[in-house]
Amino acid sequence: MTVVPMTRGPAVMGSAGMGPPLGISGTWPPGLTSPLVWDVQSALQIPAVARAVTLYASMVKQMAMDAYRGVQPIARPSLLDRPDPTRARSWFVQVNVEDYLLNGNAISYVTNRGADGWPLSVTWVPAQWVTVVWFPDQTLPTYYVGGTELNSGDVIHVRRGADRWLPWRGVGVVEQNLRALERVASEDEYSRNAFSSGVPSVAIVAPNPRLSSEEAEQAKQDWLTKFGGPERLPAVLPAGTVITPLAWSPEDSQMVAARQLSLLDVANMFGLDGYWLGAPTTTLTYRSPGPLYLQLLRTSIEPVLQDFEQVWSDAWLPRGQSVRFDRFQILRDDFAQTVTTLVAATGAGIMSTEEARQYLGLGLASVGVPVSTVSPVGTQPVDEATPEDVPQPNPSEVTP
């Protein structure tokens, strides 16, 4: 039997009667007794980490969820509009994406099923609450929350990759990069101490040639006491005193560059271009928003969407149907560029004027065309019929 929490700190996971498996991730660097980053909450205190998670979650939560049968869209079930009836759809998607990235495991639980057995509502379960018990002869692991066993058939588990020793759980970005995150947090702590308790480094030449070493030491301590910390008070010194500011040490002068490189490290942890976190990048030529977001979608967000779509499709909808996030919501260009593209599309017969206006979120009243008389290119209006569709009377039944 193996007992596994969905999230873990250093060296807390292993088989019953055994220590942690060799090669386990999440161990602290040697000699580090008081880590600055030890779990998700401490990692989120790093601004770059919070920014990366917010970028993913905010992009995905904007996308509506639609149902498809093959490549054909079908009527959207209420479950996709509001998975949890007590929470907004955007919130439900956001917390699941955050858990997926940070903990490596996004857990939800079916709270109500219809007469056909398919879910009508689900609720999010924080990954930190969940513990897994697995027996070698089990097909599915058993999930527990606070000592209460959950029905494994109602647990929906989206994993980010897999722990190589415990493959029924995913691995989050925090666990995967604890050492690097500890370094980033240490840089932030060093900067904080330098600004909050640092003392201006100066060389003081006193006008008293008979100044004893004891007096010089006392003057130094008085200087540190008065000018240490974030406050800077005026100094009143004897006439003739010369104060020469000293330059920062090489370590201090390189701190800004080190923190900029740390932004790039965090971007790499989350699979993002450094541009999105403010890391130093090559100058970008001007591009409209569409191509920028397309690159973000393809290289970073799309793999996350695929994991959620496949797991939620299997758990939420009958076979043959699938859940898809609406990518067009984040791929929309600026208005002028969008109009230019739609004009070209309608002129080429790819889409109708009605479809173009719907894409822009506009109605039809402003052009004075009834909705029922406008139809996509290549189809007949919905309220009209072609002559061959009109039933013709039988000649033998026609009365003179």
Residue pairs with C-beta under 8 A, 6 or more apart in sequence:
1 15
1 16
1 133
1 134
1 135
2 14
2 15
2 16
2 133
2 134
2 166
3 16
3 131
3 132
3 133
4 13
4 131
4 132
4 133
4 134
4 141
4 166
4 168
4 169
5 12
5 13
5 128
5 130
5 131
5 132
6 103
6 105
6 107
6 127
6 128
6 129
6 130
6 131
6 132
6 169
7 39
7 40
7 103
7 104
7 105
7 127
7 128
7 172
7 175
8 26
8 175
9 26
9 38
9 39
10 26
10 27
10 28
10 38
10 178
11 19
11 20
11 24
11 26
11 27
12 20
13 20
13 21
13 24
13 26
13 166
14 20
14 21
14 24
15 21
21 165
21 166
23 164
23 165
24 165
25 163
25 171
25 175
25 176
25 178
26 175
26 178
27 178
28 35
28 178
28 182
29 179
29 182
32 182
35 42
35 178
35 182
36 42
36 182
36 185
36 186
36 189
37 43
37 46
37 174
37 178
37 181
37 182
37 184
37 185
38 178
39 174
40 102
40 103
40 128
40 172
40 174
42 185
43 49
43 102
43 174
43 181
44 50
44 53
44 102
45 185
46 181
46 184
46 185
46 188
46 266
48 184
48 262
48 263
48 266
48 267
48 277
49 173
49 174
49 181
49 266
51 276
51 277
51 278
52 101
52 266
52 267
52 269
52 270
52 272
52 276
52 277
53 98
53 101
53 102
53 270
55 272
55 276
56 97
56 101
56 270
56 300
56 301
56 304
57 93
57 94
57 97
57 98
57 101
58 94
59 296
59 297
59 301
59 330
60 93
60 94
60 97
60 301
60 304
60 305
60 308
60 325
61 90
61 91
61 93
61 94
61 97
62 90
62 329
62 330
63 93
63 305
63 325
63 326
63 327
63 329
63 330
64 80
64 325
64 326
64 329
65 76
65 80
65 81
65 89
65 93
65 323
65 324
65 325
65 326
66 73
66 76
66 80
66 323
66 324
66 325
66 326
67 73
67 74
67 75
67 76
67 77
67 80
67 317
67 321
67 322
67 323
67 324
68 74
68 321
68 322
68 323
68 324
69 320
69 321
69 322
70 320
74 321
77 316
77 317
78 120
79 119
79 120
79 121
79 122
79 316
80 89
80 316
80 323
81 89
82 88
82 89
82 121
83 89
83 92
83 108
83 121
83 122
84 92
84 111
84 121
84 122
84 123
84 124
85 121
86 123
87 123
87 124
92 124
95 124
95 126
96 106
96 108
96 124
96 158
96 308
97 106
97 304
97 308
99 105
99 106
99 107
99 124
99 126
99 127
100 106
100 158
100 160
100 170
100 172
100 304
100 307
100 308
101 160
101 172
101 173
101 270
101 304
102 172
102 173
102 174
103 127
103 128
103 170
103 172
103 174
103 175
104 127
104 159
104 160
104 161
104 163
104 169
104 170
104 171
104 172
104 173
104 175
104 176
105 127
105 130
105 157
105 158
105 159
105 160
105 169
105 170
105 172
106 127
106 157
106 158
106 308
107 124
107 125
107 126
107 127
107 130
107 143
107 155
107 156
107 157
107 158
108 122
108 123
108 124
108 125
108 155
108 156
109 122
109 123
109 125
109 150
109 154
109 155
109 156
110 119
110 121
110 122
110 154
110 156
110 315
111 121
111 122
111 123
112 119
112 120
112 121
113 119
113 120
114 120
116 318
118 316
118 317
118 318
119 315
119 316
122 156
122 316
125 145
129 145
129 146
130 143
130 144
130 145
131 143
131 144
131 145
132 141
132 142
132 143
132 144
132 168
132 169
133 141
133 142
133 144
134 141
134 142
134 168
135 142
140 152
140 153
141 152
141 168
142 149
142 150
142 152
143 149
143 150
143 152
143 155
143 157
144 150
156 311
156 312
156 315
156 316
157 311
158 170
158 307
158 308
158 311
158 312
159 169
159 170
159 307
160 170
160 171
160 172
160 307
161 170
161 171
162 168
162 169
162 170
162 171
163 169
163 170
163 171
173 269
173 270
174 181
176 269
177 269
180 265
180 269
181 266
181 269
183 262
184 262
184 265
184 266
187 255
187 258
187 259
187 262
188 259
190 255
191 255
191 259
194 252
194 255
195 230
196 229
196 230
197 228
197 229
197 230
198 228
199 223
199 224
199 227
199 228
200 227
200 232
200 245
201 245
201 246
201 247
201 248
202 223
202 243
202 244
202 245
202 246
203 243
203 244
203 246
204 219
204 223
204 237
204 241
204 242
204 243
204 244
205 241
205 242
205 243
205 244
206 216
206 219
206 238
206 241
207 238
207 239
207 240
207 241
208 238
211 219
223 235
226 233
226 235
227 233
227 235
235 243
237 243
247 253
260 279
260 280
261 279
261 280
263 274
263 277
263 278
263 279
263 280
264 274
264 277
264 279
264 280
266 277
267 273
267 274
267 276
267 277
267 279
270 300
271 299
271 300
271 303
272 296
272 300
273 281
273 295
273 296
273 299
273 300
274 280
274 281
275 281
275 284
276 296
288 333
288 334
288 337
289 332
289 333
289 334
290 331
290 332
290 333
290 334
290 337
293 330
293 331
294 331
297 327
297 330
297 331
305 325
305 327
308 323
308 325
309 322
309 323
309 324
309 325
312 323
313 321
313 322
313 323
316 323
317 323
332 338
333 341
338 359
338 360
339 360
342 351
342 356
342 359
342 360
345 351
345 356
346 352
346 353
346 356
349 377
349 378
350 377
351 359
351 376
351 377
352 374
352 375
352 376
352 377
353 374
354 364
354 371
354 374
354 375
354 376
355 376
357 363
357 364
357 367
364 370
364 371
364 374
372 381
372 382
372 383
373 381
373 383
373 384
374 381
375 381
375 382
380 386
